[in-house]
């Protein structure tokens, strides 16, 4: 019997959450349990997995990348794994399909990892208040104009910065077919920071550079030491910079990574490591009793902004149940091109990672099938 889904106010996102996962997988292995032991109907869960396996999205790096996004700036793999993923309940693997050990680009799911890195900056006192202008801390010329010096850390996190300029050879206006492919945009009037939402990888790349300067260390190192190593991730993931995206800090050239693989490079990770990251956020930044990311940061990251779609601090939300109509309002996800998805459901204590599928309706279809398999909370 399908579960009745409840509309949940944003303020209750973490008060109605299911019990924190009782199991945290150690490095190098992840325990599976039979569906009934996890409160899941085995036949219905099998139907969900069969549905996922039948919905590979068909993305091809060679045929689709340049046409869709324009001239690459960094490397791309020759091929990808077929659709694959995991369904996690109470911390255990309930189902797994495809090659979940393949370290493929996650595309814009990397933005949610940038959000986690920002949470580490807040926890360490490098950012006092997300409402502070970035220009108070970053003095590399990128925030010198009268317009750009108004931009706050929160504006970047909500994709409302309206930052003006160029990053690594790409203009923030997305003007030019060769540079941006099918994603090119028409000129428009730039709005005040904080007043207009636009999904914009150039501005996110500026944000990533600002975080690099703030830490004075490469962001992959920050993520590795602060998040991925503590959650027991494999050694196969990489955050690959563009070919020319290096800046000198303290006399040392450091890579400035991107918030996606729109122009090559980006975060390359397997589904198992993505699921660990999702499990960390399911448990409010806590891993086996160790608070890696402040719970307050996770909470604030899942509050939607006033402009644009259901979007928090570089996380996609479902508070209006428009993103996934069949999912709880409290669910949220990291999403990248190719439908690389980490979906988190605190209400039912579930994490789903699904890679290379056919898009939003398919994701909602999988979610509905998985939730139909839930027999007990």
matplotlib code that plots the C-alpha trace (Angstrom):
import matplotlib.pyplot as plt

x = [0.0, 1.5, 2.3, 0.4, 2.9, 2.7, 3.3, 6.0, 6.8, 10.4, 10.8, 10.1, 12.5, 14.6, 12.1, 10.1, 13.2, 13.3, 15.6, 19.3, 20.8, 21.9, 24.6, 27.6, 29.6, 33.3, 35.9, 36.2, 32.9, 29.2, 26.8, 23.7, 20.5, 17.5, 14.6, 12.3, 14.9, 14.8, 11.1, 10.8, 8.8, 11.2, 9.0, 8.2, 11.8, 12.7, 10.2, 11.9, 15.3, 14.0, 12.5, 15.8, 17.8, 15.4, 15.9, 19.5, 19.5, 21.9, 24.3, 27.4, 30.5, 31.7, 28.4, 26.6, 29.2, 30.3, 26.9, 25.2, 27.7, 30.3, 34.1, 35.5, 38.2, 39.2, 39.4, 36.5, 36.4, 36.0, 33.0, 30.8, 29.3, 25.7, 22.9, 23.7, 22.9, 22.1, 19.1, 20.1, 17.8, 18.8, 22.3, 22.3, 22.3, 18.8, 19.5, 22.3, 22.4, 25.0, 28.7, 28.5, 32.4, 32.8, 34.2, 32.4, 31.8, 28.9, 28.4, 26.5, 26.0, 29.5, 27.7, 26.3, 29.9, 30.9, 28.1, 29.6, 33.0, 31.4, 29.9, 33.5, 34.6, 31.8, 32.6, 36.2, 35.4, 36.7, 33.2, 31.7, 28.3, 27.0, 25.4, 28.8, 30.0, 32.7, 34.7, 35.5, 37.6, 38.6, 40.9, 41.9, 40.0, 37.0, 34.8, 36.2, 33.4, 30.5, 28.2, 30.3, 31.3, 27.7, 27.7, 27.5, 28.4, 24.7, 24.1, 26.7, 25.2, 21.7, 22.8, 21.6, 25.0, 24.7, 28.5, 29.9, 33.1, 34.9, 36.3, 38.7, 37.7, 33.9, 31.8, 29.2, 26.5, 26.8, 27.0, 28.5, 27.5, 31.1, 31.7, 28.3, 26.7, 23.0, 23.3, 24.1, 21.8, 20.5, 21.8, 19.7, 19.9, 21.9, 20.0, 21.1, 22.8, 20.3, 17.3, 17.5, 18.1, 20.1, 21.7, 25.2, 28.4, 30.7, 29.5, 29.8, 33.4, 34.0, 32.6, 34.9, 37.9, 36.8, 36.6, 40.1, 41.5, 39.6, 41.1, 44.5, 44.4, 43.0, 39.4, 39.8, 42.2, 39.6, 36.8, 39.0, 40.2, 37.0, 34.4, 35.4, 38.1, 36.0, 33.0, 35.2, 35.1, 37.3, 40.5, 39.1, 37.3, 39.0, 38.1, 39.6, 40.4, 40.3, 43.6, 44.3, 42.4, 45.4, 46.2, 49.3, 48.7, 51.7, 54.0, 52.4, 50.2, 46.9, 44.0, 40.6, 38.0, 34.6, 31.1, 30.4, 31.6, 29.8, 33.2, 35.1, 37.0, 34.8, 34.1, 34.6, 33.2, 31.6, 28.1, 29.2, 31.1, 28.1, 25.9, 28.2, 27.9, 24.1, 24.1, 26.1, 23.5, 20.7, 22.2, 22.6, 26.3, 27.0, 29.0, 29.0, 28.9, 31.4, 29.9, 31.7, 29.5, 27.5, 23.9, 22.9, 24.6, 22.8, 19.5, 20.2, 21.2, 17.8, 15.8, 14.6, 15.5, 13.0, 13.8, 13.8, 13.0, 13.0, 16.7, 18.7, 22.5, 23.4, 20.9, 17.6, 14.6, 11.1, 9.2, 6.5, 6.5, 7.1, 10.5, 9.3, 5.5, 5.6, 8.2, 8.0, 8.3, 11.3, 13.4, 16.3, 19.0, 22.3, 21.6, 24.0, 23.7, 23.1, 20.7, 23.5, 21.4, 21.9, 18.3, 17.9, 14.6, 14.8, 11.2, 11.8, 15.5, 16.4, 19.2, 19.0, 21.9, 20.9, 23.4, 22.9, 19.1, 16.6, 15.6, 13.1, 10.0, 12.1, 13.5, 10.0, 9.0, 11.8, 11.0, 7.3, 8.3, 10.8, 8.3, 5.7, 8.0, 8.2, 6.3, 7.4, 9.1]
y = [0.0, 3.4, 5.7, 8.9, 11.8, 14.7, 18.3, 19.5, 23.1, 24.1, 24.9, 21.3, 19.7, 18.3, 17.8, 15.3, 13.5, 9.8, 8.3, 8.7, 5.8, 3.1, 1.9, 3.8, 1.8, 1.4, 2.2, -0.4, -2.2, -1.6, -4.1, -5.1, -6.4, -8.1, -5.7, -7.1, -6.5, -2.8, -2.5, -2.9, -5.2, -7.2, -7.7, -4.0, -3.0, -5.3, -3.6, -0.2, -1.6, -3.0, 0.3, 2.1, -0.4, 0.2, 3.9, 4.7, 8.3, 7.8, 10.7, 10.3, 12.4, 12.4, 13.2, 15.4, 17.4, 20.1, 20.4, 20.9, 23.0, 24.5, 24.4, 22.3, 23.7, 20.5, 16.7, 14.4, 10.6, 8.6, 6.7, 6.3, 3.4, 2.4, 3.5, 2.4, 3.2, 2.2, 2.4, 2.9, 2.5, 2.9, 3.1, -0.4, -1.2, -2.4, -2.7, -2.1, -2.2, -1.6, -0.6, 1.5, 1.5, 3.5, 6.9, 9.1, 12.9, 13.8, 17.1, 19.7, 17.4, 18.8, 22.1, 20.3, 19.3, 23.0, 23.7, 21.2, 22.8, 26.2, 24.7, 23.7, 27.3, 28.5, 25.9, 27.0, 30.7, 31.6, 32.9, 34.8, 35.3, 34.2, 37.6, 39.2, 40.6, 38.3, 41.5, 41.7, 38.6, 38.3, 40.9, 39.6, 42.1, 39.9, 42.0, 45.5, 46.9, 48.7, 45.9, 42.9, 44.2, 43.9, 40.1, 38.0, 34.4, 33.6, 35.2, 32.7, 29.8, 30.5, 31.3, 34.9, 36.6, 38.2, 38.4, 40.2, 39.2, 36.3, 33.0, 30.7, 32.2, 32.0, 35.1, 35.2, 36.3, 33.0, 34.9, 33.1, 29.8, 28.4, 28.9, 27.8, 25.5, 25.0, 26.6, 30.1, 32.9, 36.2, 39.4, 40.7, 43.4, 42.4, 42.6, 43.6, 40.7, 38.8, 39.8, 37.3, 33.6, 32.2, 28.8, 29.9, 27.8, 30.8, 32.4, 29.2, 28.9, 32.4, 31.2, 28.2, 30.4, 32.6, 29.6, 28.5, 31.9, 31.8, 28.5, 29.0, 25.3, 23.3, 22.5, 18.8, 18.6, 20.3, 18.0, 14.9, 15.7, 17.2, 14.9, 12.1, 10.4, 10.6, 8.9, 6.2, 7.1, 5.2, 6.6, 6.7, 10.1, 13.1, 16.8, 17.7, 21.3, 22.9, 22.9, 26.5, 26.9, 27.5, 30.4, 31.1, 31.3, 31.8, 31.1, 27.7, 27.1, 25.6, 24.3, 26.1, 23.5, 23.9, 23.3, 20.9, 19.2, 21.6, 22.4, 19.2, 18.4, 18.6, 16.1, 12.4, 10.0, 6.5, 5.9, 4.3, 7.4, 9.6, 7.5, 8.0, 11.8, 11.5, 9.4, 12.2, 14.8, 12.4, 12.4, 16.2, 16.2, 13.6, 10.4, 7.8, 10.4, 12.8, 16.1, 16.7, 19.5, 21.6, 20.4, 24.1, 24.4, 21.4, 22.8, 26.3, 24.7, 23.2, 26.5, 27.7, 31.2, 33.8, 33.7, 31.0, 27.3, 25.3, 25.8, 26.0, 26.4, 24.6, 21.8, 21.1, 21.0, 19.7, 22.0, 22.6, 19.0, 20.2, 18.7, 15.1, 15.1, 11.6, 12.4, 14.0, 17.7, 17.3, 15.4, 17.1, 16.2, 16.9, 16.8, 16.9, 16.6, 13.1, 13.0, 12.1, 12.3, 11.9, 12.0, 12.1, 11.4, 12.2, 11.2, 7.6, 7.3, 6.6, 7.7, 6.9, 7.4, 7.0, 7.8, 8.3, 8.1, 9.8, 12.7, 14.2, 12.2, 9.0, 10.1, 10.7, 7.3, 5.6, 7.4, 6.5, 2.8, 2.8, 4.5, 2.0, -0.7, 0.8, -1.4, 0.1, 3.2]
z = [0.0, -1.0, 1.9, 2.4, 2.0, 4.5, 3.7, 6.1, 6.9, 6.3, 10.0, 10.8, 8.3, 11.1, 13.8, 11.9, 10.6, 11.2, 13.7, 12.9, 11.1, 13.5, 11.2, 9.7, 7.1, 8.0, 5.4, 2.6, 3.2, 3.5, 5.1, 3.2, 4.9, 3.4, 2.7, 5.4, 8.1, 7.0, 6.9, 3.1, 1.0, -1.1, -4.2, -4.4, -3.8, -6.7, -8.9, -8.0, -8.9, -12.2, -13.0, -12.4, -14.5, -17.4, -17.4, -18.4, -19.7, -22.6, -21.9, -24.1, -23.4, -27.0, -28.7, -26.1, -24.1, -26.5, -28.2, -24.8, -22.9, -25.4, -25.4, -22.6, -20.3, -18.6, -19.1, -19.7, -19.5, -22.7, -21.4, -18.4, -16.4, -17.2, -14.9, -11.4, -7.8, -4.2, -1.9, 1.7, 4.7, 8.3, 7.0, 5.4, 1.7, 0.9, -2.8, -5.2, -9.0, -11.8, -11.3, -8.1, -7.9, -11.2, -10.4, -13.0, -13.1, -10.8, -12.7, -10.6, -7.7, -6.9, -5.8, -2.7, -1.8, -2.2, 0.3, 2.7, 2.3, 3.1, 6.2, 7.3, 6.7, 9.0, 11.6, 11.6, 11.9, 8.5, 7.6, 10.6, 9.0, 5.6, 5.3, 5.3, 1.9, 0.4, -0.3, 3.5, 3.2, -0.5, -2.0, -5.4, -7.5, -8.1, -5.8, -6.3, -8.4, -6.8, -7.9, -6.9, -3.5, -2.4, -2.9, 0.3, 0.9, 1.1, -2.3, -3.8, -1.9, -3.2, -6.8, -6.4, -6.5, -10.0, -10.0, -13.0, -14.7, -16.3, -14.9, -16.7, -20.1, -19.6, -19.1, -16.4, -18.9, -20.8, -24.1, -27.1, -28.8, -29.0, -25.3, -24.1, -26.7, -26.3, -22.9, -24.3, -23.0, -24.3, -22.8, -19.9, -17.3, -14.2, -11.0, -7.5, -5.6, -3.6, -5.7, -8.6, -9.0, -11.9, -12.1, -13.3, -13.2, -13.9, -10.7, -8.8, -10.0, -8.7, -5.4, -5.4, -6.0, -3.1, -0.8, -2.0, -1.1, 2.3, 3.3, 1.6, 0.7, -2.2, -1.7, -2.5, 0.5, 2.7, 1.6, 1.9, 5.5, 6.7, 5.2, 2.9, 5.0, 8.2, 6.4, 5.1, 1.4, -1.1, -2.5, -6.0, -6.0, -7.5, -7.9, -11.2, -12.1, -15.5, -17.3, -16.5, -13.2, -10.9, -8.7, -6.6, -2.8, -0.6, -3.5, -4.2, -7.3, -6.2, -8.3, -8.2, -8.7, -10.3, -9.2, -12.0, -15.2, -17.6, -19.1, -18.1, -15.0, -11.8, -9.1, -10.2, -7.6, -7.4, -6.2, -3.0, -1.9, -3.0, -0.8, 2.2, 1.7, 1.5, 4.7, 6.4, 5.5, 6.4, 9.9, 10.1, 9.5, 12.2, 11.5, 14.2, 16.9, 15.3, 14.1, 10.8, 9.6, 12.1, 12.3, 12.2, 8.8, 7.4, 8.7, 7.2, 3.9, 3.5, 3.8, 0.4, -0.8, -1.7, -5.5, -8.1, -7.6, -4.4, -3.7, -0.5, -0.1, -3.3, -2.5, -4.4, -2.1, -2.3, 0.1, -2.4, -3.6, -7.2, -7.7, -6.8, -6.3, -4.9, -2.3, 1.2, 1.4, 3.7, 1.1, -0.7, -3.2, -4.9, -8.7, -11.7, -15.4, -16.6, -13.6, -11.2, -8.0, -4.2, -2.8, 0.9, 2.8, 6.5, 7.0, 6.0, 6.8, 3.2, 0.8, -2.9, -5.2, -8.9, -11.7, -15.4, -15.5, -17.7, -15.6, -13.2, -14.0, -13.8, -10.4, -9.1, -10.5, -8.6, -5.4, -5.5, -6.0, -3.2, -0.8, -1.8, -0.6, 2.9, 5.4, 8.7, 10.1]

ax = plt.figure().add_subplot(projection="3d")
ax.plot(x, y, z, "-o")
ax.set_aspect("equal")
plt.show()
